[in-house]
């Protein structure tokens, strides 16, 4: 009898959390979905039916086209940049050199600070001003005689967004390093020994033995970085404010909703973001939980 | 482990170069912060303070940011503590008292960790207005606790899953009930997980900008919003912004330096595997 009582009590214990998630995640997604199908412009809610009109408008909206292009450029550079850099750092740190923990601490510390802090500092490092007002990396390049490196950073016409990937990589590559380092450490030493006995060079061992074993980590890292890059917001706001040239869906969503009161359009952008993240994350969650169950 | 292959000394060159790259923003924040006002100029951005250490920039940034800093503390501490308690209880039930449907509920909870918050932001703001928590710190605390449920539950569930079920069974045979087992078997060994989760929630709530800017009024802005606002203003000099950035980063940086091991475990939990 007391077991049953405990069973009920245990369900009661998690019920508030389950309900909270059901309401604040799934309920709110449905609510957003409903707003995205409404005519709600202005301060007062208006749920008059608009069908898919808001989505159609977005697909024809030049600003949204810029957003999609910017997100694509940013995602490719940020994801691959962080992966390559993170892997390189992990492999270097895996060689058993002294001072490893110092380097690890340095590479990972940006993870502890906010995108806002990163953005505020990098907006001065990547300052595009010329002449008298020149500063940041540009003035450093000038001093070092590397004038050819002086550039307009995030104000480069058409490609500004590519430079936003630099601080983003700075911030997240240490995390990728930590993921890979964990993976490298779990590869049993006898496996490397065996390859060495077979006459493989260290480089070959990495390419043919170790990298293939790290594939699941690469997948995890890609999905985590990918979903972060789809919703990038703080970093761009802190570096450049809200300008159209560097616009991404999350910034557009913010501006149109909370500065422009186009709640219908804002909700549509939110839902589109959710769908693009879901395409990445749902298969990943299924895969992770299934392999967990097999353990 | 036998890792005596230290013949790759040349690796110190790329490693040091990379370390420089990671430390550059920290360097600029600090050398700028410690310069006197009369010494600050964009031209000498990269040089060390020449006339000794000054605190002008930190004092000025500190006075401007102090209210936001306190707002952040008032928000982050309760959010982290409540989150860890909620996560611990959820993790306990979902690992040791699996009810029917728990295997369906758990992935549904986990998905909440990945959603772009833009997809719930409008309802969230509306909801907070209706329950009169819009603009306030408690509203932001509630938000962080709720959207923290997936990660905190996951961390504790994975940890409690490593506790042998025999231990729980033995306690049950000795007459311990649901709360007794939690109190006497699991809670005493949960300290490391509590540290991991509290650090994680502390860091993510401290660093959050989107919820903060959407849900608080200027009087209750946390540090991220205060700092970004200060950086966007034309009146406040860049050197004060640098010092302010450092102050805003300091609490999480200290946590990272002193409790890095736990911080890392939180990060790894977020990646599910690995």
Interface residues (C-beta under 8 A of the other chain):
Chain A: X2 X5 X6 X7 X9 X10 X11 X13 X14 X17 X18 X20 X21 X22 X24 X25 X26 X27 X28 X29 X31 X32 X35 X45 X88 X89 X92 X93 X95 X96 X97 X98 X99 X103 X105 X106 X107 X108 X109 X110 X111 X112 X113 X114 X115 X116 X117 X118 X119 X120 X121 X122 X123 X124 X125 X127 X133 X134 X135 X136 X139 X140 X143 X170 X174 X175 X178 X179 X182 X183 X189 X216 X217 X220 X221 X224 X227 X230 X231 X233 X234 X237 X238 X241 X249 X250 X253 X254 X257 X258 X263 X266 X267 X269 X270 X271 X273 X274 X277 X281 X282 X284 X285 X286 X288 X289 X291 X292
Chain B: X1 X2 X3 X4 X5 X6 X8 X9 X11 X12 X14 X15 X18 X19 X21 X22 X23 X24 X25 X26 X28 X29 X42 X43 X45 X46 X86 X89 X90 X92 X93 X94 X97 X99 X105 X106 X107 X108 X109 X110 X111 X112 X114 X115 X116 X117 X118 X119 X120 X121 X122 X123 X124 X126 X127 X146 X147 X149 X150 X153 X177 X178 X179 X203 X206 X207 X208 X209 X210 X214 X224 X227 X228 X231 X232 X238 X241 X242 X244 X245 X248 X249 X252 X253 X255 X256 X257 X260 X263 X264 X267 X268 X270 X271 X272 X273 X274
